[in-house]
């Protein structure tokens, strides 16, 4: 992982010297300018909800140039969401935010162009998937050659399915970065252990809630929109269905519920990452067909309100996980109670309250907690509101943005560069 498209670093540096425009004399700008590589709405793939929130929050404090994709993944390595764009996603509008969707996974000339000509004081890349290594490394390396500090947010320190390509790619981009941001203390410890980075290079900044689509819908209306019986009680598990998320454990737990929970149903909403057959066998073996409602596809943003409106309880019984969970970030603003596994940063979303956590890979413990919840659902739901309030205050985006800007300014001031608009200085 060194040269890109046959271009050596020496050749790349020579191209920079030839292509960079000369800065205008006395050109200044009081607002720091950050170029951010990521997935931005209306993109339907990647960490687009996170990128939307952090870009909008940062735009209240600095200039943001958002570098998005029109084609992000090669289909052969990404069996999840196929559509590139979700037209239901709210547009990103801010006076100090510019968004473009020009990059593709297969065009290194577009990567190089973005690195050469994007106006920025600091380059910040969101990192979560190894197929994006080429574009991330190329733009970061080009920015470094231009003298721009590089910041990297690592959303998945370790791959969900232990892919060696991801480990190598992550080490490569981390080595380029001046600062590496992670969301949880678990992530920070893992990053230091697996990639042997200096401690002062790694900064922990929490993941905030996703607030773009949080319209509340009454349960009856939500059930009608989803063609669900309105007289049942519903557990919702949401998001791309991958082996580590423990959906089969949740199905097993559903089969263990007592007769007092005979009216409890499970909603599974999200596109399977692998064949659904494993989960269907659990459903068939436990005669759960009439108690499980399947929505096995990408859920457009303007449909989320119905799933969370119908749900009485959110269950995320992940078997293993290291970060803070984008699904929790989507779910919490709807203020529905959430049960999570005691893995990674998931307990952060329930204020690490043991009443709302269960051991991973333990369907019996999960079933007991679900029964306890539905035995006094009104009181439990009311009690969860205080937890939600505390977590939403702690993970407020304004505070998260201020932490980012403090990192940017420290690096920018240390670099001693004065080219405020992406010029080579």
N, C-alpha and C positions, 0 to 999 in steps of 0.2 A: 504494500500500500504506500506508494511513493509518488511516481509520476502518474499523470492523468491524461488519457487519450494520446499517449506517446510523447507528451510534452514534459521535459525535465524541469526541475525547479530553477535551474539557471536560465533556460529559455523563457520560463514564466516571468522571472524577474526582468529580463530584457524587454519582454512585451510590455510590462508595466511601465518601465521607464519611457518607452516610446509612446504609449497610449495615454498616459496621465496628462490631463490638462493643467495649465499653470494657474494657481490661485490668484484671484484678483487682490490687488494691494489693499490691505486694511479690512478684508472681508471677515466679519465676526457674526456670531449668533449666540445670544444669551442662553438659549435652550440647547441642551445636549441632544445630539442626533444619534439614534440607534437604529441599525438595520437588523431586522429579525427574520431569520429563516424558520418557517414552520408551516403548519396547516391552518389556513384561515377560511372562515365561511365565505362563500357557500360550499366549501369543500366538505365531502361526506366521509372522508377517510382520515386516519391519523388522529392527533390530539387537537382537533380543531376547536373544541369548546374551550380548552385551556388557552390556546393561542388567542382566541377572541378576547377572553377576559383580561389576560395580561397585557395585550396590545392596547386595549381601550383604557385600562388603568394607567399604563405608562404614558399614553398620549395626553393625560392630564398634567404630566410633569415634564415631558420632553417631546422632541420630534421622533416619530416612529415611521420607518420605512419597512412595511411588511412584505416579505418575499414569499409568495405562495406558489402553488403548483396548478397546472392544468392537467397533468398526468403524473401521479405520484408513484405508483407501484407497477412493476411487471406482474401480470396476472398469474404467472406460473409460481410465484413465491408468495402471493398474498391471496389466500382463498376466501377472505372475508368480503367486505362490502365492495361491490364492483363499480357502482356508479361513482363518478368523480365528483359530482356536485349535487347538493341538496337545495333546490330552489326555495324550500320552506324556511331555510335559515335566515335569521334577521341580518340585514346588511350591517357592516361595520362603518359607522359614520362618526368622525371626529375631526375637528379643525386641524389637529396636529398629527393626523394619521393618514398615510398613503398606503394603499393595498394594491398589489398586482399579482396576477396568477399566470406567470409566463413559463415557469420552470417545468421540465419534464425529467423523468428518471433516466432517459436514454440520450440526452443531448448535452455533452460536456461543453459545447460552445456557449450554450445558454448559461451554464454554471459560471464559466469564466467571465462572460459579459457582466453577470450580476456582481461578481467579485471586483471587477475592474471599475465599474462605472456607478455603482450604488453610492449615493451620498451618505456618509456616516462618520461619526466619531468613534463608535464602538460597534462591533459585530456580535450579535447574540444568536446562537443556533439552538433550536429545540431538537433534542435527540431522543429517538424512541425505537427506531427500526433500521436494521442493517442494510436493506436495499437503498437507503438514502445516504449511505456512506460517501459515494462519489461526489454528490452535489455538496454535502456538508463539508467534506475535506477540502474540496477545490475552492469553495468560496472562503472558507476559514483561512486556508493557506494563502490565498491571494490577498485577503485583508491583512494578514500578518506581514506580508511582503510590502504592503503599503504603509505599514507602521500602525495599523489599527489594533487596539486590544480586542481579544476574542473571549467571549463568555459562552459557556455551554451549559444548558439545563439538561440533565440526564433523567429522563422519566422512568426508564427501566434500567437499573444498574446491572441486573442479571436478566437474561432472556427468559421469558415465561416457559419456553420449551427447551432450554439449555442448548442453544445453538452456538457452536464454536465460531461461526462467522460473526455473530453479534459481539462476542467477547473480543475478538481481534479488532473489529471495527470500532468498538467503544474505546479500547485502549488507544487506538490511533488518533481519534478525535479529541480524547481527553488530553493527550500529550501536546496537542496544538493549543489548547485553551489556556488562557491566563487565569481564569477562575472557572470552577465547575460547581454548578448549583444542583442540589438534591432536595427532595421534599420531606424526608423523614430522617430521624437519627439512625434507624436501621440502614437506610440507603447510604448515609455518610460512612458508617462503619464498613459496609460492604465495599464501597468505592475505594476506601483506603486499603482494604485487605486484598482485593482482587487486582487492582490496577496500580498499587504502590505509588499513589500520588502524595506529594507533600501535604501535610495537614492544613497548612495555611492556604492552600490552593482550593480547598473544598468548603463551600458555604451552604448551610441548611436554610432553605426558605420554604415555607409551607405551601401547599396547594390550596387554592381558594375555591369557593363554591361557584357553580355555573348558573348565572342568574338570567340568561337571555330569555328563556321560555319557562316561566313559572306560573302561568295563569292557572288558577284553581278552578276545577270543574266538580260540581256536585256528583256524588256517587251514582245516583240514578242516571244522570245524563251521561256520565262516563261509561257506565255499563251498557247503556243503549247504543252509544257510539261504537263499542267493541262487540256488540251482540252477545253480552254476557248476562246471565240471570241476576237481577238486582238484589235478590233476597239471600245471596250467599256472602260469605266472608272470604276475602282474597289475600293471599300472599303473592307478592311480585318479586321475581328475580329478573334482572334487566341487563342488557348489554351483550356484546359478542360472546357467543357460547364457546368456551375453550375448556380443555380438560382440567386445568388448574382451578376453575371456578366452582367446582363441586356441585354442579347441578344434579348429578346422580345421587349425591349424598342428600340433597334436599328432597328429591323424589322418594328416597328411602325413608326419610323423616316423615314425609306426608303419609306414607303407608303405616307408620307406627302411631299415629295420633289416635287418641281414645274416642269412643262414641260421642263424647261431648263436643268433639270437633268434626262431626260428620258433615257439617255444611261448609267446612273450610276447603277452599279450592286454591290451586296454584296457577298463576299466570307466568308463562315463560316467554319473554319478549326479547328477541335478538336473533341475529343470523349465526347459525352454527359455523364454527371454524373447521370442524371435521364432520364426518358422516354422523347423522342423527341416530343411527341404528343402536348405538350403545345405550342411549337414554330411552329409546323406545322399548328396548328389551326390559328395562327396569319398570316402565309403565305397564307393559303387558304382564310381566311376572307377578305384579302386585295388584292387578285389576284396577288401575288408576285412570283408565281412559276417560271416565266421566268426571274426574276430579282435576284434570290438568287441561288448561287452555293454552294452545300453542300459537304463537305469532312468530314464526321462524323466518324472519327477514329483517332487513334494515328498517328501523323505525324512524320515519321522518320527524324532524324536530317539532312540527306543528301537530303531531299525534301524541307526543309525550304526555301532555296534560291529561289525556284520557286514561292512560295506564296508571299514572300516579293518582288520578282521581278515583279510580276503581279500587285501588289497593288499600287495605287496612294495615298492612305490614310489609316492609321490604326485607328480604333475606339475601345475604351475600356470604354463603358459607365456603369461602375460598379455601382450598387445600394448602396453598402456599402463595405468598405474595410479599413484595418488598416495599412497594411505594404506598401512596395514600389513596389511590383508587379514583379514577375519573367518574365511575358509576356513583359512588357516594357523593361526589361533588355535584352531580346532576340531581340526585335524589334529595339531599338535605334541604334545599330551599323549598321543596314541596311540603316539608314539615310532617312527613309521615314517619312513624317509628322505624328504626333500622336495626336489624340484628346482623352482626358481622363475626367472622372468625377472628381468633386471637393470633393474627399473622401480620407482619409488616406494620404499615402505618394505618391499617383499617381501623383499629380501635381509636385513633385520633378523632375520627368522625363521630364517635359516640362519647367523646370526652373521657375515654378510657374507663368508662363506668362498667363494672363487671356484670351488671344486670343486662347489658346489651351486647355482650360478647359470649361466644361459645368456643370450645376447642375445635380445631380443624379435624376433618375426617372422623367425626363422631355423630352419626345420624341420631343416635339415641338422645344425646345431650341436646341436640338441636330440636328434636321432637318435644322434649320436656319443656324447653324454653318457649316454643310456639304454643304449647298447651297453656302454660302459665300466662302468656300474653292474652290469649283469647278468653281466658277465664275472667279477666277483668280489663277488657280492652279499652274501655273509656278512661279508666284511671291511668292505665299504662300510657295511653296516647297523650293524656294531659301531662303526665310526668316527663315524657320525652321532650315536650316543648321547651322546658328550661334548658335541657341539654343542647337542643338545637340552637337556642339563643346564644349560649356561651360559645359554641363552636363557630357560629357565623360571625360573631364579634371577633374572635381570635384570628380567624382566617379571612378577615376583610381585605379586599383587593387593594384598597388605598395603602394600607400598611405594607402589603406585599410589594407593591410598586415602589414604595419608598426604599425598601431594602434593596431592590434591584438597582435603583438609581444611585444609591450609596456605593454599590460595587462598581457601577459604570464610572462614576466620578473619580473614585480612588484610582482605577486603572488609567483613565484618561489623563488625570493630573500627573500620575507617575510617568506616563509615556512622554510627556513634554511636547506632544504634537499640537499644532495650532491650526491644521487644515480642517476647518469646520464642515466642509461640504464634500468630503470624500476625495479630496485632492492629495496626491503624493507630496509629502513635505519632508 
